[in-house]
Amino acid sequence: MSTELVKAPPASGSKALSLSSMSPRDAWLFCESLADTPLLPDAYRRQPASVLWALEYGRALGLDVVTTITTIHVIKGKPSQSADLMLSRARSAGHKVRITPSSTSCVVSIWRNDDPEFENRIEWTLDDAVTAGLCEIRNGRPYSRSSKGEPQSWEKYPRAMLRARAIAECVRGACPEVLHGAIYTPEELGARVDAEGLPMEAEVQQLRVVRQGEPDPWANPAATVQAAVADVPAESLTPAGRDYLHEAMKADDAATVRLIWKDAQAEGARPEYLAQIAEVGKAKAAAPTPAADEQIVDVEIVDDPVATAEHQLRATATRAGLDNLDEEFQRSYGIAIADAGIQQLTEMNQLLGGAA
């Protein structure tokens, strides 16, 4: 049986930063600034409206800014919570939670505070993971690889993955009211996650299915624009509250424009406006790139935030004069840097940054 420590929510009068202390204008300016930092999860980078939505959602849950950004993630347009946040909220609501992990399974039991005699019990096993298509069993061990043949979390951290699945399912069944609509973890919504259950990359959104006879603005945006009504003012096409076309023009690459196009479509933007965004994306995809294998063709290329965090950590260690970074990291966290998640890398980077 394990004994787990869960941080209590900020006490009343906490000095933690929250939207409740800001005016609407200050909140927007804050979200614009926050969206520019590379430390944010990919889904929030250069998306101040998404940051504002997430922080407002977190405020409704009583969470401060940092807790919201690190534990609330938008995957395929749906809010999700980390398993640890679900666990913390269940306990904060007065429900009793007990977790019993092993190398091949994890049992989570919840006794509600209004029904303390009934045990809500969920067990997740490796057999359940195989049935769900999350991994295979080879030579008695979990096996899960990406399309590039890289080991994924179910292969590297099976205990952590079993724990997260069991917690999420048990909390959903026993006390769904504490979740406030964010009923899934990022991994359950299809995100690739690290040992802490945090998304490791931006979601790769698929464009809608194009039926026969229906124009595909990404395949031939110029034709779509020509077929659209010419010279339509952008203002009349912009969904209220967000200038998607302007965001597309400022985007760094076609992959980001694809996500903007998808958001605009979901908001009900007119075809003419979507075609203009698609034209911008086509132009960015056709722009010269440093290497041929980096060109965006039919798939989206996303940065690996874990690799970026590791690069930043090593740069900070060099500035701080730390020659044995790998040894110090292993000693502090009990794992190699190559196996670490973005949260651990970022934490170590911040610690070293104070000594640099």
KOLPADREN-783554 format. One record per residue (C-alpha): x negated, y negated, z; residue in one letter. Coordinates in steps of 0.5 Angstrom, whole numbers, plus 500, padded with zeros to 3 digits. Each point is the difference from the previous one (the first is absolute). Example, Ala and Ser with C-alpha at 12.3 -4.5 7.8 and 13.67 -1.06 7.14 Angstrom:
KOLPADREN-783554
475509516a 498493498s 
***
This chain:
KOLPADREN-783554
500500500m 497493498s 501494504t 500494495e 499492502l 505496496v 499492501k 506497503a 503494496p 498493501p 502497507a 505495500s 496493499g 495504496s 495495497k 500505494a 501496493l 508501498s 504496495l 505498505s 495495502s 499497493m 505496496s 502502493p 495496496r 495502505d 502508500a 499499492w 494497500l 497505505f 502506496c 497496493e 493500504s 501507503l 502503493a 493498498d 496504505t 497506497p 501504507l 507500499l 503507497p 500500493d 508499499a 500493504y 494497496r 501494496r 508501502q 502495505p 507501499a 499508502s 496497506v 505496502l 505505499w 496505504a 499495506l 507498500e 502508501y 494501505g 503494504r 507503500a 497506503l 496496505g 493501497l 495495499d 496498494v 494505501v 504506502t 505499494t 495499495i 496506502t 506505501t 506497496i 499502492h 504499494v 500506496i 504501493k 504494503g 502503507k 497498506p 496506504s 497500507q 494504502s 502506505a 496497506d 505494499l 506504500m 497504506l 499493504s 507498498r 503506503a 496500506r 502492501s 507502499a 500504506g 500507497h 495506502k 495502495v 496506501r 495503494i 497506500t 494501494p 496506498s 496501494s 506503496t 506497503s 503494504c 506500504v 503493502v 506500505s 504494502i 505499506w 504494499r 501496506n 508500499d 500508499d 494502505p 502508500e 499501492f 494501497e 499498493n 495504497r 496500493i 494505498e 496498494w 496506498t 495501494l 505505497d 505494500d 495495496a 499506495v 507500499t 500493499a 495500495g 495496504l 495505500c 498507499e 496505504i 494503497r 495504504n 504499506g 499492500r 505495497p 498498493y 502493497s 497496494r 501494496s 500500493s 493498500k 498506504g 499496507e 502504507p 507496502q 502499507s 504507501w 493503499e 496496504k 504498506y 506505500p 501499508r 501493499a 505501494m 504505504l 500496506r 503494495a 505504497r 503503506a 500493504i 504497494a 505506499e 501500508c 501493501v 505499494r 504506502g 500498508a 500492500c 501497493p 502494503e 493498502v 498500493l 504494497h 500503493g 493502499a 501507501i 494503496y 493500501t 496498494p 497507499e 508502499e 501495495l 494503496g 494495502a 493503500r 499499508v 494501504d 499503507a 504495503e 505500495g 499493497l 501500493p 493500496m 502497494e 505495497a 506504497e 500502493v 507498497q 503503494q 503496495l 508502499r 501506495v 501497493v 506503496r 500501493q 501494496g 499495506e 494496500p 494501504d 497493502p 493503502w 500504494a 501494495n 501494504p 499495494a 506504496a 504499507t 499493500v 502498493q 506504501a 502496506a 503493500v 494495498a 498494504d 504502506v 498496506p 496504505a 504496506e 507503498s 497507500l 496500506t 504504506p 501496506a 494499504g 495503496r 496498494d 498507497y 497497494l 496495503h 497506505e 499504493a 496495497m 496499507k 499507501a 493503499d 502506496d 505504496a 502505505a 502494505t 504497494v 504507500r 502500507l 502492499i 504503494w 503505504k 502495506d 503496495a 504505497q 503502506a 502493502e 504500493g 496496496a 502499493r 497504494p 497493497e 496499507y 498507501l 497500493a 496494501q 497503506i 499506496a 496496495e 496497505v 498507503g 499503493k 495494499a 496502506k 500507498a 497498494a 494496503a 493502500p 498504506t 493502502p 501507498a 504504496a 502505505d 503494504e 505498495q 507500502i 504504494v 506505503d 498500507v 499495505e 493499504i 500498507v 494499504d 499504506d 500496506p 496505504v 494500496a 501492500t 500501508a 494504500e 496495495h 502494505q 498504506l 493502497r 499493498a 502497507t 495506503a 494497495t 501493503r 500502507a 494504499g 503507502l 496505496d 503506503n 508499498l 502507499d 497502506e 503495504e 507501497f 500507501q 498499507r 506495501s 505504496y 498507500g 501500492i 495498494a 502494497i 501504494a 506503503d 503493504a 506497499g 501492498i 502499507q 493502503q 496497495l 503494501t 500500507e 492502500m 499494495n 503495505q 496502505l 494500496l 502493498g 500497506g 492502501a 498498493a 
***
